[in-house]
Structure formats: structure tokens, C-alpha cells
């Protein structure tokens, strides 16, 4: 099989890149290790920057997002028993849209299927060869048979554990990582959200987040220890602990119910470089991970896709690789800014197990400064709604 761009991974970044390139007349094949149902079964966040929304619309997959997505003009930071609103629209002129990542993936899948562009699900034992030549090869196994895909370029959108990053020689690859000493216990429930906007909570008992997927489905999170197990958290225990971390009015209005999904996610910050080696490019979680506190994961992958799609379109329409050559520098510059913001939000809102009384008082002073300073709120809002790409 022959294609121009081979994309490994059918998450939202791989599908979004594939659709933008297809719309520009560039051939792509997407290889996915898992089944379609497995990919759609992943529960992920869904706060979309305007730049991400624009890319989804450009890909032709935005109809349902425009009708069902929830525009958010701001968010709330809660501490010391009080809530404080950060007004995105007033401070930056921009907003975010709440629309689940699973729904983004579903919409992109449907658009790709409608145009007949190929996606190979359950492609096993994917391996990449000759990425330092002008004829890279991707091999995989499907239904017991071996296949070979010859291409001009390979894009790894296959996540943190995928094969793409591991293909870069060890003496070339550099990684930077911070592991946080806690995780997020998340619960999904078919109840209306407690607030029209997200509430980020700093509390002595640990961080909490009140979020949503729609006007009738809510997502809540609690900071928890890495040694805790989902089985130890009954629904009743979760709701009791969440109420303890919320201010009195929010706790009183909280609508509880039986969970439809419950999981614990560890938090890490991670960056790999270079994001290009030969004809192989890394995008999304294959190259970087952010803690979810700043809502940057999917959005950072989308900015990678924006840079890459422009580069490939220039390559095939103007026979120039200038934008592709600039990709690693441009992408990493934005990656590190998002890493900084996500690290800052995490440090601001969580209770670290080794924090001293000095650390805790500094944290409270920073929160007090944030809610009293328009300049500080503007800095948060600019990063939250998304830096330009």
C-alpha cells in the first residue's frame, strides 16, 4: 500500500490531522492499535480552546459541536469557602467550549468514514522503518496477515505508550518529566452540573473540580493518593468527600446519583524532543503530557496538528518544506508555555503531601493575589482560553 502521509493513532489528533489533509487533497492512511469501540470508550476531558474549535470546524466535523457544545465565558476558583469568577470574555475577548473529547472523536470518525478515507483498526505490531530516508515504511499485522505501508512521511499520534516516540534513536531522544504525588479520582454521573461553569477548588483536604460534559451529564474530580483504589471509593463516599471540599452553597445544590464511570488518573508533566526525526513527526501525547488542571491536553495536540497540517499543505502545494522544518521549534515553544501553565495551575490548587506551613501560606497568598488583581486574572485567562498558534 502507498500513501503520502501515514498517521499512527486514531485519537482526536490523528483524526483531525487526517481530515485536514484529506480536505487539502493529501492522501493519508490512519493505523490504530485498538478497535473503534475501544477508542470511543475512552473517557477524556472536553474543554476546547477557540483555536481547537476552529480547526474542528475547518475539518468539517463541527456540526454537532456547534449545536451541543456549551460556550463558557469564564470559570470559578474556590478557596477559603468562597468562589471567585474569572471572566474570560471580559479579560481576553475569548471563550472556551465544553464538548467531550469522546464526542470530538466520534464526529471526526464519522466525517472520515463519510469521505471514504482509510482507517485500519486493530493494526497490530506496528513498526516504523527508514525514517531517515525519503521512503519511510510502516509495517503492521491485521487479521493474521502482514502488511507494509510505504509513505512520504509518518506522523506519530499514538500517545505516550505508542511506538512512534520509541522509534527515535535513544542517543537522539531527550525527555523531561515531573511525576506528581497524587492523582485525580473522577466520576461521571447523569445529573445536571452544579454550576454553569467549571469550579476549581483549593481545600485543605485536597483539590476538587466540578465539571460537566453536557447540561445533563456532570464530571467531578477529587485529588487522591496514588495508592488509592477505585474499588475503595463507593459513590456515597465520593459524594460525601466532595461536599466537604465545596463551599456551603455549592454543596447544598449538588445533585448526586449513581456513577456511570469512575477512574483514577495519575498526573504527570512530560516533554520529548525533538518532535521531528527524519521523516517522522510526533504530535499530541506521543510528544507531551500535561496534568489536566489547565485543560491543555487535547488543545495542545490540536496546535501540533495546526502546525503540521500547514506544513504538509505547503509541502504538497508549493513543494516547500519550510513549515515542516520549522515544526519542532514552533510546536515546542507552545508546548513549554502550556506545560508551564498546567504546572502552575496544579501547584496553585493542590495540596502537596510534603508541603510545609510556609508553602501553604504562599499558596493562599497567591490565590488571594489572583482574585484581587486584574493583571493576574488576565494572565490566567489568556492561557486558559489558549495562546495563539
N, C-alpha and C positions, 0 to 999 in steps of 0.2 A: 504494500500500500504506500502511496505517496501523498504528502500534503505539504503545505507551506509552513504552517506553524502547528507543532504538536503541543497540546496542553495536557498536563498531568494533574488531575484533580477536578471534580465536578462540583465543588462548593461554589458559593456565590462569586468568588473572584475568577475562577476558571470559566464559569458560565458567562459572566459579564464580559470578560475579555473575548471569549469565543464569539459572542453575539455582536460586539462592536466591530470585530474584524470581519465577520460574515457580512455585515451591512456594508462594509467597505470593499467587498468583493475578494477578500482574502480567505483562502481555504484553511480550515482548521479541523483537527480531529481531537476530541477530548477522551482521555483514558481515565477511568475511575475504578479504584480497587473494590469499592463496595457496591451493593445493589442500589437501585434507585430508591427503594423504600427505606433502606438504611440511611441514605443521605438525607431524606426528608424527615426522618425520625429524630435527627439531632435537634436538641433544644438550645437555641442561642439567643443572644440579646437582639434588640432591634431599634436602637436609636440611630437614625440616619441623618448625617450632615446634608446640607443643601447640595454640595458637590456630588455626593453619592446619589441623591435623588435625581439630579440632572443626568448623571450617567445612565441610571436605570431607564429613565425616560428616553434618552438617546438610543439605548439598545432596543427600544420598542416594547419594554416589559413593564411599563408603569401604569397601565390602566387601573388595575385593582389597588395598587398603592395609592393612587390619587383619590380613589373613592373610599377606601377603607382606612388609610393611614391617618394618624392623629397628629395634627400640627401642634407643636409645643412652643410657646413664646418664651418660656423660662423654666426654671427649676427651683427647688427649695433646699436650703441647707438648714438642718435642725441640730441644735445643741443647747445644753443647759435648759431643756424643757421648752424651748421656743423655736418657731420656724421663721426663716428669713428667705424672702424670694429674690432670686437673681433674674432680672428681666432681660432676656436675650435680645428681644426686638428693640427695646429702648436703647440698650447699650451698644448694639452692633448693627441693627437693622436686619438681622437674620434670625431664622428659627431652625428647629430640628423637627424631624418627623418620626413618630413612633410607629414602626411597622416591622413585624417579626422577621428575623433572618430566614427562618424556615419558609415564610411566605415569599420573600425575595427569591429564594432558591427555586421554589415551586413555579413562580412566574417566569423566571429565566429558562427553566427546563421546558415549559410549555411553548415558549417562543422559539426555542431551538428546535424542538420536535416539529413545530408547525412549518419551519422553513427547510426541514429535511437535513440539517447539518448533523454529522455523525457524532454520537457519544457512545463509547464502548464501556458498559458497566461490567463489573466483576472481571476486570482485566488484572490477572494475577502475575506475580513475579516480574513486575515492570523493571526494566534496566535500561540505562542510557549509555550510549557509546559514541565515540568520535565527536565529542562536543567541541574539540579544538580544531575541527575541520569544517569545511563548508557543506558537509553532507552528514549531519548527525543521524543516528539510528536509535529508535526506541523499540525494544523487544518486549513482548508480553505473552502470556498464555491465556487463552479463552476457550472454555468448553473442551479442555484437554488438548487443544492444538496450539502450537507455537506460531506467533505472528511477528512480522517485522514492519515497522513504520519508518520510512525514510522521509526526512523533512529538511527545511532550511534552518529552522530554529526550534528550540524546546523551551517551554515556559513551565516551571515547577510551581503549581498552585496546590500542592498535595500536603500542606500542613506541616506541623512541627515534626511528626514522625515519618514523613514521606521519604521517598528515595532521592528526590532531586537534590536537596542540600548535601546529602551524603555522597553524591557523585563528584562534588568538587574536591580536589585533592586535599588531604589533611594539611599539607605544608602550605597551602594557599588560604584555606578557610580560617577565619578568625571569628570567635564568638564572644559575646558579652552577656552576662546573666546575673540576675538577682532573684533569689527564691524567697518568698515572703513566709513568715512563720505562722500563717493561718490560711484558712480557706473560706469560701462562701457556701453556705447551705442555702439552696434555692428551692422554692416551692411554687408550683403553678396551680391556680385554682380558678374555677369558673364562677367568679364573683366580680362585681364591678370594682374598679380600683378605689382606694380610699381617698385619692386626690386626683384632680385633673392633670397634675404634673408630677414628675418624679420627686420624691423626698429622700435626700441623702442625710443619714443620721449619724452623728458622733455621740457616743454614750459611754459611760464608764464600764458598762457590761460588754461593749463591743459595737462595731459598726452595724447598721441596718440600712436597707434600701427598700422603698415602696415604689414599685414599677408596675407596668402593665403591658399587655400585648394587644388589647383592644378595649372597647368600652365595657365589655362584659367578661374579660379574662384578665386576671391580675398575676403579677410575678413579684414575689417577695424574697428578700435575702437576709441572712444573718451571718455575721462573722463567727467562725467556729474554729476549733483547734484542728490541726492536721491529723490528729489521732482519733478524731471522732468518726462514727459510722452512721450512715443514713438510717440503718435499722434501729438505732438508739433514739431516733427522733420521731415520735408519734406526731400526728397532726396537732393534737391537743398541746403537746409540749412546745411545738413550734409557735403556735398562736400565743401561748402564754408568755413565751420569751420575747416575741416580737412586741407584744403590748407593753412589756416592761421597758423596752428601749424607745418607745414612741412618746411624744408629748401627750398630755391627757386628752385633748380634743381629738387628735388623730386616733388614739387607741379606742376612744368611745365610738368613733364612726367606722371602725374596721369591721368589714364583713368577712367572716371566716367560712370555711367549708372543707370538704374532703379534697385532698390534693389529687391532681391528675398526673403529676410528675414531681419527683423530689430527688435532688442530687447534691453532691458536694464537689466543688471545683477548687483545686489549689490555685494560688496566684503566683505568677512569675513575670518578670521582665526579661526579654531576650532579644538580642540582635545578632544576626550573622552577616558577615561581609567577606568578600564582595557579593553584591547581588547579581553580578554577571560574571560568568567564566566561559570564555569562548562563545559558543552559540547557545549557551544555557543561561536563562534568566530565572531568578527567584522572585516570587510575589506572595504577598499575604503571609500567613502563618509559617510558611516554609522559610521565611527570612526574619520574621519578627513576631514577638508575642508581647502584649501589654496586659497588665491587670485590668479587669473590666470597669474599674472605678470611673475612668474617664470616658467610657463609651467609644473607644477608638478602634477596636479590633477590626470590624468589618469596614469601617470608614478608611482606615489606613490601607487595607487591602485594595479598596476602591481607588485610592490615589495612585497606588502602584499600577493598577490597570489603566488609569488615565494616561500616565506617562508611557506605558508600554504600547497601548493602542495607537497613540500619536506616533510613536517611533516606528511601529510596523507599517502604519499607513504611509508615512513618509518614505520608508524603505521601498514599498511596492508601487508607489505612485510617482515618486521623484528620484528613485534609485539613489537615495542618500541614507547613510547610517548615522548621521549626526545626532539625531534624537536618541537612537538606541545606544550610541556610545556615551551619551550624557545621562542615561537612565540611572546607573548606580549612584552617581553623585547627587542627582536631583531627588531620587527616592530616599536615600539615606538621610539627606538633610531634613526632610519632612518626618521621617521615621523617628529621628532622635528628638525632635520637638514634641512629637506625640508621646514618646517614651517619657520625656521629662514631665509633661503634664499629667500623665497617668500615674507616675511615681509620686508627684506632688499631691494629687488628689488622694491617693492611697495613704500617704503619710499624714495628711491633714485629718482624715476621717476615721482611721482605725486605731484601736488600742493595741500597741505592740507589747508582747509579753515581757520584754526586758526594759520597758520604758521606766524612767525614774520620775520622781516628782518634778524635777526640772523639765524633763521632756513633756510631761503632761501640761504643765503651766505654759510652756512655749506654744503647744498646740492650741490651747484655749485662747491665748493672746492672738495667735494668727487667725483663728476663727472670728474673734471679736473685731480684729482689724478688717477682715474681709467684708463683714456685713456693715461696717461703718465707712468704708472707703469706696467711692465710685470707681476710682482708678483700679483698685484691686478686683472689684466685681467685673469691670470691663476686661481685664486680663483673663479671668476665668471664662467669661462669656465668649471672648474671641477664640479661645482654644476649644471650648466645648462645641460651639457651632461649626468649627472647622477652619483651619488655616487654608489659605488659597493653594490650589495646585493647577 
